[in-house]
């Protein structure tokens, strides 16, 4: 779910993919921190998994940008935009 959502955001707005990766990726460790504050005791594996989600969101954001560029090249849409970069 994290990778799909991040890839969708990066596909729709590929200008600054780092912000989508950070927004989605850091929300999971933040949720783990909130769980610690509410006296829930997540296991170490769950805490480590939240930080692994950050890596997945970074990869998915880059993949969304690559997918956006590939669509523009293959279907000849947005060629003006590609020439500007």
KAZIUR-V853564 format. One record per residue. N is the residue number from 1. PSI is psi in whole degrees, -180 to 180 (none if undefined). OMEGA is omega as a letter, one per 20 degrees, with the letter a starting at -180 (999 if undefined). BURIAL is + if it has 16 or more other C-alpha atoms within 10 Angstrom, else -. Layout:
# KAZIUR-V853564
N_PSI_OMEGA_BURIAL + N_PSI_OMEGA_BURIAL
This chain:
# KAZIUR-V853564
1_-39_r_- + 2_-46_a_+ + 3_-42_a_+ + 4_-44_a_- + 5_-43_r_+ + 6_-40_r_+ + 7_-40_r_+ + 8_-46_r_+ + 9_-43_a_+ + 10_-31_r_+ + 11_-42_a_+ + 12_-37_a_- + 13_80_a_- + 14_4_a_+ + 15_-45_a_- + 16_82_a_- + 17_-23_a_+ + 18_-33_a_- + 19_-33_r_- + 20_-40_r_+ + 21_-44_r_+ + 22_-41_a_+ + 23_-50_a_- + 24_-41_a_+ + 25_-39_a_+ + 26_-11_r_+ + 27_-29_r_+ + 28_-47_r_+ + 29_-32_r_+ + 30_-40_r_- + 31_-37_r_- + 32_-38_r_+ + 33_-40_r_- + 34_-38_r_- + 35_-38_r_- + 36_-37_a_- + 37_-26_a_- + 38_19_r_- + 39_15_r_- + 40_144_a_- + 41_85_r_- + 42_150_a_- + 43_168_r_- + 44_-33_r_- + 45_-38_r_- + 46_-39_r_- + 47_-43_r_+ + 48_-35_r_- + 49_-32_r_- + 50_-37_r_+ + 51_-27_r_+ + 52_-32_r_- + 53_-29_r_+ + 54_-42_r_+ + 55_-42_r_- + 56_-37_a_+ + 57_-34_r_+ + 58_-46_r_+ + 59_-41_a_- + 60_-36_r_+ + 61_-42_r_+ + 62_-39_r_+ + 63_-37_r_+ + 64_-38_r_+ + 65_-41_r_+ + 66_-41_r_+ + 67_-40_r_+ + 68_-45_r_+ + 69_-39_r_+ + 70_-40_r_- + 71_-40_r_- + 72_-37_a_+ + 73_-46_a_- + 74_-40_a_- + 75_9_r_- + 76_40_r_- + 77_137_r_- + 78_27_a_- + 79_-31_r_- + 80_-39_a_- + 81_-38_r_- + 82_-33_a_- + 83_-28_a_- + 84_-27_a_- + 85_none_999_-
